Amino acid sequence: MAITTQYVVTHKGVEKLVTTDKKEADQYDKMLDAADNLAEYIQAKGLGIDDSIVEELTIMLSKNKDKVSKIFKGATAQSVLEDESADVVKLKANG
């Protein structure tokens, strides 16, 4: 019989991730915290965006923080998207 340790990440009472990798769980939890902080900031600006859209948007931004950071540093959206496409092609070629 084997014993397996599982890490469960919950967000707003909903189970979001179950993994045996503590580092992965910590990273995911940190990403969700960043998304919550972004959501709070966006909502404080009074833009009138629906809460579900804010949540989806902030999670997407948090998951892609490195790519979004490149855009803030002057990269074009097109170049960032092309880099993403190249990464997918590399993964498929290696797989």
All heavy atoms as an XYZ file, in Angstrom:
725
protein
N       0.848     -1.170      0.000
C       0.000      0.000      0.000
C       0.891      1.230      0.000
O       1.837      1.321      0.766
C      -0.908     -0.005      1.233
C      -1.756      1.229      1.319
S      -2.800      1.242      2.777
C      -4.311      0.686      2.060
N       0.574      2.192     -0.858
C       1.353      3.421     -0.965
C       0.578      4.585     -0.348
O      -0.651      4.620     -0.390
C       1.640      3.730     -2.426
N       1.313      5.487      0.221
C       0.727      6.710      0.768
C       1.165      7.855     -0.124
O       2.358      8.026     -0.394
C       1.197      6.961      2.214
C       0.717      5.826      3.111
C       0.698      8.313      2.706
C       1.244      5.894      4.517
N       0.201      8.633     -0.577
C       0.470      9.758     -1.451
C      -0.007     11.041     -0.781
O      -1.146     11.111     -0.314
C      -0.262      9.603     -2.806
O       0.121      8.357     -3.385
C       0.081     10.723     -3.748
N       0.863     12.027     -0.758
C       0.485     13.329     -0.229
C      -0.070     14.163     -1.375
O       0.548     14.261     -2.436
C       1.709     14.048      0.383
O       2.238     13.239      1.419
C       1.329     15.401      0.929
N      -1.242     14.737     -1.154
C      -1.845     15.595     -2.162
C      -2.014     17.001     -1.602
O      -2.348     17.175     -0.428
C      -3.211     15.067     -2.593
C      -3.153     13.797     -3.390
C      -4.516     13.398     -3.923
O      -5.532     13.619     -3.291
N      -4.520     12.818     -5.103
N      -1.773     17.970     -2.464
C      -1.969     19.365     -2.113
C      -3.194     19.850     -2.879
O      -3.295     19.663     -4.088
C      -0.733     20.187     -2.483
C       0.497     19.705     -1.744
C       1.348     18.766     -2.317
C       0.779     20.168     -0.473
C       2.461     18.305     -1.636
C       1.896     19.714      0.220
C       2.723     18.783     -0.368
O       3.834     18.328      0.304
N      -4.123     20.429     -2.152
C      -5.371     20.898     -2.747
C      -5.416     22.415     -2.629
O      -5.308     22.966     -1.526
C      -6.600     20.275     -2.047
C      -7.889     20.771     -2.685
C      -6.514     18.756     -2.082
N      -5.562     23.083     -3.766
C      -5.687     24.537     -3.780
C      -7.161     24.862     -3.959
O      -7.792     24.430     -4.930
C      -4.858     25.164     -4.922
C      -5.012     26.682     -4.928
C      -3.394     24.775     -4.799
N      -7.708     25.597     -3.000
C      -9.093     26.037     -3.096
C      -9.113     27.552     -3.224
O      -8.246     28.258     -2.703
C      -9.921     25.617     -1.868
O      -9.326     26.164     -0.696
C      -9.991     24.113     -1.748
N     -10.118     28.030     -3.936
C     -10.282     29.462     -4.157
C     -11.757     29.784     -4.019
O     -12.583     29.222     -4.733
C      -9.760     29.837     -5.551
C      -9.808     31.282     -5.856
N     -10.683     31.812     -6.760
C      -9.084     32.318     -5.370
C     -10.498     33.103     -6.832
N      -9.524     33.441     -5.994
N     -12.061     30.629     -3.053
C     -13.450     31.016     -2.791
C     -14.326     29.786     -2.561
O     -15.442     29.685     -3.049
C     -13.996     31.876     -3.922
C     -13.233     33.187     -4.089
C     -13.782     34.016     -5.219
C     -12.944     35.285     -5.348
N     -13.372     36.109     -6.471
N     -13.769     28.819     -1.834
C     -14.506     27.619     -1.471
C     -14.607     26.563     -2.559
O     -15.265     25.544     -2.376
N     -13.946     26.781     -3.691
C     -14.003     25.840     -4.806
C     -12.619     25.220     -5.005
O     -11.613     25.924     -5.050
C     -14.452     26.544     -6.109
C     -14.448     25.586     -7.282
C     -15.810     27.188     -5.928
N     -12.589     23.900     -5.124
C     -11.340     23.185     -5.371
C     -10.868     23.499     -6.789
O     -11.567     23.229     -7.761
C     -11.595     21.692     -5.209
C     -10.367     20.854     -5.130
C     -10.702     19.409     -4.837
O     -11.029     19.097     -3.662
O     -10.650     18.607     -5.786
N      -9.682     24.097     -6.894
C      -9.166     24.515     -8.202
C      -8.051     23.616     -8.723
O      -7.874     23.489     -9.924
C      -8.644     25.956     -8.131
C      -9.697     26.992     -7.863
C     -10.594     27.152     -9.051
C     -11.555     28.301     -8.868
N     -12.347     28.560    -10.060
N      -7.264     23.030     -7.804
C      -6.130     22.222     -8.238
C      -5.825     21.165     -7.184
O      -5.826     21.463     -5.991
C      -4.888     23.108     -8.433
C      -3.585     22.412     -8.800
C      -3.623     21.918    -10.248
C      -2.395     23.341     -8.600
N      -5.585     19.945     -7.640
C      -5.114     18.868     -6.773
C      -3.842     18.332     -7.416
O      -3.831     17.979     -8.592
C      -6.163     17.735     -6.644
C      -5.616     16.603     -5.787
C      -7.475     18.261     -6.084
N      -2.771     18.306     -6.633
C      -1.488     17.868     -7.163
C      -0.665     17.220     -6.055
O      -0.936     17.431     -4.874
C      -0.701     19.059     -7.773
O       0.525     18.592     -8.328
C      -0.420     20.141     -6.753
N       0.327     16.468     -6.456
C       1.260     15.895     -5.486
C       2.523     16.742     -5.407
O       3.427     16.436     -4.639
C       1.635     14.454     -5.867
O       2.189     14.451     -7.184
C       0.419     13.535     -5.809
N       2.588     17.802     -6.197
C       3.759     18.675     -6.268
C       3.515     19.948     -5.454
O       2.722     20.808     -5.844
C       4.045     19.020     -7.732
C       5.310     19.834     -7.939
O       5.857     20.371     -6.961
O       5.740     19.927     -9.099
N       4.197     20.069     -4.320
C       4.005     21.225     -3.439
C       4.357     22.533     -4.143
O       3.646     23.531     -4.008
C       4.844     21.078     -2.171
C       4.618     22.219     -1.181
C       5.382     22.007      0.093
C       5.191     23.042      1.159
N       4.646     24.314      0.863
N       5.442     22.534     -4.916
C       5.858     23.745     -5.627
C       4.774     24.206     -6.601
O       4.460     25.391     -6.687
C       7.168     23.501     -6.360
C       7.725     24.725     -7.043
C       9.070     24.435     -7.706
C       9.588     25.654     -8.426
N      10.866     25.387     -9.097
N       4.194     23.261     -7.327
C       3.125     23.588     -8.268
C       1.920     24.169     -7.532
O       1.323     25.149     -7.978
C       2.706     22.336     -9.049
C       1.593     22.578    -10.042
C       1.149     21.307    -10.753
O       1.528     20.195    -10.338
O       0.386     21.435    -11.728
N       1.562     23.578     -6.404
C       0.437     24.073     -5.610
C       0.712     25.482     -5.096
O      -0.166     26.360     -5.153
C       0.155     23.128     -4.445
N       1.925     25.724     -4.615
C       2.294     27.057     -4.131
C       2.244     28.097     -5.248
O       1.749     29.215     -5.051
C       3.686     27.039     -3.501
C       3.724     26.341     -2.155
O       2.648     26.187     -1.511
O       4.834     25.942     -1.731
N       2.750     27.735     -6.424
C       2.729     28.659     -7.569
C       1.298     28.976     -7.985
O       0.969     30.126     -8.290
C       3.501     28.073     -8.748
C       4.994     28.074     -8.552
C       5.728     27.377     -9.689
O       5.183     26.506    -10.383
N       6.988     27.737     -9.886
N       0.452     27.972     -8.011
C      -0.939     28.173     -8.411
C      -1.658     29.055     -7.386
O      -2.402     29.960     -7.757
C      -1.654     26.824     -8.564
C      -2.926     26.926     -9.359
C      -2.909     26.920    -10.743
C      -4.163     27.029     -8.720
C      -4.077     27.019    -11.481
C      -5.335     27.124     -9.446
C      -5.287     27.118    -10.823
O      -6.449     27.233    -11.538
N      -1.397     28.809     -6.113
C      -1.997     29.611     -5.056
C      -1.545     31.067     -5.164
O      -2.353     31.995     -5.024
C      -1.635     29.034     -3.690
C      -2.339     29.734     -2.557
O      -3.585     29.868     -2.615
O      -1.651     30.155     -1.601
N      -0.277     31.271     -5.449
C       0.266     32.627     -5.617
C      -0.383     33.323     -6.809
O      -0.709     34.508     -6.761
C       1.784     32.551     -5.792
C       2.464     33.889     -5.814
C       3.970     33.717     -5.879
C       4.667     35.067     -5.910
N       6.123     34.930     -5.970
N      -0.584     32.584     -7.911
C      -1.231     33.143     -9.093
C      -2.657     33.570     -8.763
O      -3.108     34.642     -9.161
C      -1.212     32.100    -10.221
C      -1.849     32.550    -11.525
S      -3.655     32.371    -11.660
C      -3.886     30.640    -11.395
N      -3.376     32.740     -7.991
C      -4.743     33.089     -7.605
C      -4.760     34.318     -6.696
O      -5.661     35.168     -6.818
C      -5.432     31.906     -6.922
C      -5.785     30.726     -7.821
C      -6.324     29.571     -6.983
C      -6.783     31.116     -8.894
N      -3.790     34.445     -5.815
C      -3.691     35.634     -4.962
C      -3.461     36.890     -5.802
O      -4.077     37.939     -5.557
C      -2.560     35.488     -3.941
C      -2.888     34.527     -2.817
O      -4.084     34.207     -2.618
O      -1.943     34.084     -2.129
N      -2.588     36.786     -6.792
C      -2.338     37.926     -7.675
C      -3.605     38.295     -8.443
O      -3.924     39.475     -8.603
C      -1.203     37.607     -8.645
N      -4.339     37.296     -8.903
C      -5.593     37.538     -9.617
C      -6.596     38.249     -8.711
O      -7.284     39.181     -9.146
C      -6.175     36.227    -10.148
N      -6.677     37.828     -7.463
C      -7.577     38.495     -6.512
C      -7.188     39.954     -6.311
O      -8.049     40.836     -6.270
C      -7.577     37.774     -5.160
C      -8.376     36.488     -5.161
O      -9.184     36.276     -6.100
O      -8.195     35.688     -4.224
N      -5.887     40.212     -6.199
C      -5.429     41.586     -6.024
C      -5.710     42.441     -7.258
O      -6.117     43.605     -7.137
C      -3.936     41.612     -5.679
C      -3.668     41.138     -4.275
O      -4.465     41.361     -3.372
N      -2.540     40.475     -4.082
N      -5.501     41.869     -8.440
C      -5.840     42.579     -9.676
C      -7.339     42.874     -9.748
O      -7.742     43.973    -10.136
C      -5.436     41.755    -10.900
C      -3.985     41.793    -11.327
C      -3.724     40.725    -12.390
C      -3.630     43.161    -11.870
N      -8.146     41.894     -9.371
C      -9.606     42.082     -9.401
C     -10.024     43.210     -8.466
O     -10.853     44.057     -8.830
C     -10.308     40.776     -9.028
N      -9.446     43.220     -7.282
C      -9.762     44.282     -6.317
C      -9.389     45.649     -6.887
O     -10.134     46.623     -6.767
C      -9.025     44.025     -5.008
C      -9.344     45.019     -3.923
C      -8.622     44.716     -2.613
O      -8.184     43.569     -2.405
O      -8.507     45.652     -1.807
N      -8.229     45.722     -7.527
C      -7.770     46.977     -8.127
C      -8.713     47.433     -9.247
O      -9.128     48.594     -9.293
C      -6.347     46.808     -8.660
C      -5.783     48.062     -9.276
C      -5.267     49.071     -8.477
C      -5.772     48.241    -10.643
C      -4.762     50.230     -9.032
C      -5.273     49.394    -11.218
C      -4.766     50.397    -10.408
O      -4.271     51.544    -10.980
N      -9.062     46.512    -10.135
C      -9.945     46.840    -11.261
C     -11.312     47.289    -10.755
O     -11.871     48.286    -11.228
C     -10.072     45.637    -12.223
C      -8.744     45.440    -12.969
C     -11.225     45.816    -13.204
C      -8.658     44.143    -13.755
N     -11.848     46.572     -9.781
C     -13.165     46.930     -9.246
C     -13.132     48.275     -8.529
O     -14.094     49.036     -8.594
C     -13.681     45.816     -8.340
C     -14.049     44.576     -9.138
C     -14.242     43.325     -8.291
O     -13.736     43.247     -7.182
N     -14.939     42.346     -8.844
N     -12.016     48.601     -7.895
C     -11.885     49.887     -7.195
C     -11.854     51.057     -8.177
O     -12.195     52.179     -7.808
C     -10.631     49.895     -6.335
N     -11.478     50.791     -9.411
C     -11.440     51.837    -10.434
C     -12.825     52.165    -10.988
O     -12.983     53.103    -11.749
C     -10.494     51.446    -11.574
C      -9.044     51.404    -11.166
C      -8.581     52.791    -10.748
C      -7.137     52.822    -10.362
N      -6.706     54.174     -9.996
N     -13.829     51.377    -10.607
C     -15.208     51.672    -10.989
C     -15.513     51.533    -12.465
O     -16.306     52.291    -13.008
N     -14.916     50.556    -13.114
C     -15.138     50.366    -14.548
C     -16.468     49.704    -14.879
O     -16.871     49.682    -16.027
C     -13.985     49.548    -15.150
C     -12.606     50.188    -15.060
C     -11.537     49.228    -15.569
C     -12.567     51.490    -15.840
N     -17.117     49.128    -13.905
C     -18.422     48.513    -14.134
C     -18.368     47.226    -14.924
O     -19.280     46.927    -15.690
N     -17.314     46.462    -14.747
C     -17.172     45.175    -15.432
C     -17.784     44.093    -14.549
O     -17.570     44.066    -13.345
C     -15.690     44.856    -15.709
C     -15.053     45.967    -16.554
C     -15.542     43.511    -16.416
C     -13.545     45.824    -16.711
N     -18.536     43.204    -15.167
C     -19.168     42.097    -14.455
C     -18.127     41.287    -13.679
O     -17.033     41.027    -14.179
C     -19.893     41.200    -15.462
C     -20.656     40.088    -14.801
O     -21.724     40.367    -14.224
O     -20.176     38.941    -14.859
N     -18.464     40.885    -12.455
C     -17.532     40.168    -11.584
C     -16.969     38.901    -12.222
O     -15.788     38.586    -12.059
C     -18.199     39.805    -10.249
C     -18.386     41.017     -9.352
O     -17.780     42.070     -9.623
O     -19.139     40.904     -8.363
N     -17.804     38.149    -12.942
C     -17.311     36.911    -13.553
C     -16.291     37.204    -14.650
O     -15.320     36.462    -14.813
C     -18.467     36.080    -14.107
O     -19.126     36.779    -15.147
N     -16.477     38.290    -15.374
C     -15.520     38.675    -16.411
C     -14.225     39.161    -15.775
O     -13.131     38.814    -16.228
C     -16.120     39.753    -17.347
C     -17.271     39.140    -18.151
C     -15.054     40.341    -18.270
C     -18.067     40.126    -18.966
N     -14.335     39.925    -14.689
C     -13.144     40.394    -13.974
C     -12.340     39.195    -13.474
O     -11.125     39.147    -13.627
C     -13.510     41.336    -12.808
C     -12.304     41.603    -11.916
C     -14.080     42.644    -13.325
N     -13.019     38.202    -12.911
C     -12.317     37.024    -12.402
C     -11.604     36.283    -13.524
O     -10.419     35.925    -13.399
C     -13.277     36.078    -11.678
C     -12.568     34.876    -11.092
C     -13.483     33.968    -10.275
O     -14.706     34.175    -10.244
O     -12.944     33.035     -9.663
N     -12.298     36.064    -14.626
C     -11.696     35.356    -15.762
C     -10.509     36.137    -16.328
O      -9.447     35.571    -16.618
C     -12.755     35.145    -16.846
C     -12.326     34.254    -17.979
C     -13.457     33.977    -18.963
O     -14.632     34.123    -18.620
O     -13.118     33.614    -20.102
N     -10.666     37.452    -16.450
C      -9.610     38.309    -16.987
C      -8.385     38.319    -16.083
O      -7.254     38.160    -16.548
C     -10.141     39.735    -17.165
C      -9.125     40.797    -17.578
C      -8.575     40.505    -18.968
C      -9.768     42.172    -17.533
N      -8.604     38.475    -14.791
C      -7.463     38.571    -13.873
C      -6.721     37.245    -13.736
O      -5.502     37.239    -13.595
C      -7.901     39.100    -12.498
O      -8.915     38.252    -11.942
C      -8.415     40.528    -12.595
N      -7.427     36.143    -13.810
C      -6.755     34.837    -13.782
C      -5.914     34.658    -15.041
O      -4.765     34.222    -14.980
C      -7.766     33.686    -13.585
C      -8.281     33.711    -12.136
C      -7.140     32.333    -13.920
C      -9.389     32.731    -11.839
N      -6.467     35.045    -16.198
C      -5.716     34.949    -17.449
C      -4.468     35.829    -17.387
O      -3.368     35.401    -17.766
C      -6.591     35.354    -18.641
C      -5.927     35.201    -20.005
S      -4.845     36.570    -20.540
C      -5.952     37.958    -20.524
N      -4.600     37.059    -16.881
C      -3.453     37.959    -16.778
C      -2.403     37.404    -15.814
O      -1.205     37.480    -16.081
C      -3.901     39.354    -16.334
C      -4.706     40.157    -17.357
C      -5.285     41.408    -16.709
C      -3.850     40.514    -18.561
N      -2.864     36.858    -14.707
C      -1.932     36.299    -13.715
C      -1.199     35.087    -14.255
O      -0.001     34.917    -14.011
C      -2.675     35.927    -12.437
O      -3.182     37.074    -11.814
N      -1.901     34.228    -14.987
C      -1.255     33.043    -15.571
C      -0.214     33.437    -16.619
O       0.734     32.706    -16.864
C      -2.299     32.137    -16.232
C      -3.093     31.310    -15.262
C      -4.071     30.407    -15.995
C      -4.819     29.515    -15.030
N      -5.801     28.655    -15.728
N      -0.406     34.587    -17.235
C       0.466     35.039    -18.321
C       1.268     36.274    -17.941
O       1.618     37.087    -18.794
C      -0.382     35.321    -19.562
C      -1.011     34.078    -20.112
O      -0.361     33.272    -20.763
N      -2.293     33.879    -19.827
N       1.595     36.408    -16.656
C       2.244     37.628    -16.159
C       3.548     37.937    -16.882
O       3.835     39.105    -17.154
C       2.465     37.542    -14.654
C       3.494     36.513    -14.238
C       3.716     36.488    -12.750
C       4.787     35.452    -12.465
N       5.315     35.543    -11.159
N       4.346     36.926    -17.220
C       5.614     37.184    -17.895
C       5.387     37.749    -19.296
O       6.096     38.658    -19.726
C       6.459     35.912    -17.970
C       6.907     35.435    -16.592
O       6.988     36.271    -15.666
O       7.167     34.226    -16.431
N       4.398     37.218    -19.987
C       4.089     37.698    -21.334
C       3.486     39.099    -21.295
O       3.833     39.957    -22.106
C       3.163     36.708    -22.026
C       3.840     35.372    -22.262
C       2.870     34.305    -22.644
C       3.614     32.987    -22.704
N       2.896     31.894    -22.137
N       2.608     39.343    -20.340
C       1.996     40.663    -20.188
C       3.079     41.683    -19.821
O       3.077     42.815    -20.316
C       0.863     40.636    -19.134
C       0.356     42.024    -18.823
C      -0.278     39.737    -19.614
N       4.016     41.278    -18.991
C       5.129     42.149    -18.601
C       5.932     42.589    -19.827
O       6.355     43.746    -19.915
C       6.034     41.424    -17.606
O       7.136     42.210    -17.271
N       6.134     41.682    -20.786
C       6.853     42.039    -22.016
C       6.116     43.144    -22.765
O       6.741     44.042    -23.323
C       7.001     40.812    -22.919
C       8.003     39.799    -22.441
C       8.086     38.620    -23.398
C       9.052     37.564    -22.878
N       9.131     36.422    -23.806
N       4.794     43.081    -22.778
C       3.998     44.105    -23.463
C       4.171     45.455    -22.759
O       4.331     46.485    -23.403
C       2.517     43.680    -23.543
C       2.388     42.465    -24.471
C       1.636     44.833    -24.017
C       1.036     41.795    -24.467
N       4.163     45.454    -21.423
C       4.373     46.696    -20.680
C       5.769     47.271    -20.923
O       5.983     48.470    -20.798
C       4.143     46.490    -19.185
C       2.699     46.491    -18.785
C       2.124     45.365    -18.233
C       1.903     47.609    -18.966
C       0.794     45.348    -17.866
C       0.567     47.608    -18.609
C       0.013     46.481    -18.053
N       6.710     46.404    -21.269
C       8.080     46.858    -21.530
C       8.281     47.289    -22.981
O       9.385     47.640    -23.367
C       9.067     45.754    -21.163
C       9.134     45.508    -19.672
C      10.072     44.365    -19.333
C      10.080     44.107    -17.835
N      10.892     42.938    -17.488
N       7.226     47.216    -23.793
C       7.312     47.726    -25.155
C       7.143     46.714    -26.262
O       7.108     47.089    -27.434
N       7.062     45.434    -25.944
C       6.848     44.426    -26.985
C       5.428     44.570    -27.534
O       4.521     45.007    -26.833
C       7.048     43.024    -26.425
N       5.277     44.221    -28.788
C       3.931     44.258    -29.365
C       3.183     42.978    -28.988
O       3.799     41.935    -28.740
C       3.991     44.352    -30.902
O       4.598     43.166    -31.419
C       4.753     45.584    -31.355
N       1.873     43.093    -28.969
C       1.052     41.918    -28.681
C       1.321     40.832    -29.722
O       1.404     39.644    -29.391
C      -0.423     42.290    -28.657
N       1.497     41.262    -30.974
C       1.739     40.302    -32.055
C       3.024     39.518    -31.817
O       3.052     38.301    -31.993
C       1.800     41.021    -33.414
C       1.859     40.082    -34.593
C       0.632     39.190    -34.687
O      -0.487     39.618    -34.442
N       0.835     37.933    -35.035
N       4.082     40.181    -31.368
C       5.342     39.469    -31.142
C       5.232     38.486    -29.981
O       5.780     37.391    -30.031
C       6.501     40.444    -30.909
O       6.370     41.116    -29.677
N       4.495     38.873    -28.957
C       4.293     37.973    -27.816
C       3.469     36.760    -28.248
O       3.778     35.628    -27.890
C       3.631     38.725    -26.633
C       3.233     37.764    -25.527
C       4.563     39.804    -26.094
N       2.440     37.001    -29.034
C       1.609     35.894    -29.529
C       2.405     34.975    -30.457
O       2.235     33.751    -30.415
C       0.374     36.442    -30.241
C      -0.647     37.124    -29.330
C      -1.688     37.885    -30.155
C      -1.320     36.125    -28.413
N       3.273     35.549    -31.278
C       4.113     34.726    -32.156
C       5.071     33.864    -31.338
O       5.299     32.703    -31.672
C       4.889     35.613    -33.136
C       4.012     36.187    -34.224
C       4.718     37.228    -35.083
O       5.920     37.515    -34.853
O       4.063     37.777    -35.985
N       5.625     34.432    -30.256
C       6.494     33.651    -29.371
C       5.732     32.483    -28.754
O       6.258     31.383    -28.640
C       7.084     34.523    -28.257
C       8.157     35.477    -28.761
O       8.627     35.307    -29.902
O       8.509     36.402    -27.991
N       4.484     32.732    -28.351
C       3.656     31.650    -27.792
C       3.443     30.559    -28.826
O       3.550     29.375    -28.514
C       2.294     32.191    -27.349
C       2.306     32.965    -26.064
C       0.924     33.442    -25.671
O      -0.060     33.225    -26.423
O       0.817     34.042    -24.598
N       3.150     30.948    -30.063
C       2.930     29.966    -31.128
C       4.186     29.156    -31.384
O       4.126     27.949    -31.588
C       2.493     30.667    -32.423
O       1.237     31.277    -32.255
N       5.338     29.808    -31.358
C       6.607     29.110    -31.573
C       6.855     28.115    -30.448
O       7.345     27.010    -30.692
C       7.753     30.112    -31.659
N       6.504     28.479    -29.216
C       6.671     27.562    -28.091
C       5.802     26.327    -28.255
O       6.218     25.218    -27.946
C       6.338     28.250    -26.764
C       7.390     29.267    -26.353
O       8.516     29.211    -26.888
O       7.081     30.118    -25.498
N       4.577     26.500    -28.747
C       3.668     25.371    -28.952
C       4.225     24.453    -30.026
O       4.209     23.238    -29.883
C       2.241     25.867    -29.318
C       1.370     24.698    -29.768
C       1.606     26.572    -28.132
N       4.744     25.024    -31.092
C       5.319     24.214    -32.170
C       6.515     23.432    -31.638
O       6.671     22.256    -31.946
C       5.723     25.113    -33.369
C       6.545     24.332    -34.383
C       4.479     25.692    -34.027
N       7.370     24.057    -30.815
C       8.517     23.363    -30.239
C       8.068     22.190    -29.381
O       8.645     21.116    -29.430
C       9.360     24.327    -29.403
C      10.185     25.302    -30.188
C      10.956     26.209    -29.236
C      11.560     27.387    -29.960
N      12.177     28.348    -29.038
N       7.031     22.406    -28.575
C       6.534     21.340    -27.724
C       6.011     20.174    -28.545
O       6.250     19.024    -28.228
C       5.426     21.862    -26.791
C       5.871     22.786    -25.663
C       4.640     23.339    -24.929
C       6.776     22.062    -24.687
N       5.283     20.462    -29.614
C       4.743     19.410    -30.466
C       5.876     18.655    -31.160
O       5.825     17.434    -31.300
C       3.782     19.996    -31.501
C       2.467     20.416    -30.915
C       1.530     20.950    -31.983
C       0.193     21.388    -31.356
N      -0.704     21.943    -32.365
N       6.909     19.357    -31.580
C       8.035     18.725    -32.276
C       8.815     17.811    -31.325
O       9.305     16.768    -31.719
C       8.962     19.785    -32.866
N       8.916     18.225    -30.059
C       9.643     17.411    -29.074
C       8.815     16.238    -28.568
O       9.362     15.301    -28.036
C      10.088     18.280    -27.887
C      11.152     19.273    -28.262
O      11.898     19.061    -29.232
N      11.241     20.371    -27.534
N       7.506     16.335    -28.674
C       6.632     15.311    -28.126
C       6.427     14.211    -29.046
O       6.635     13.149    -29.227
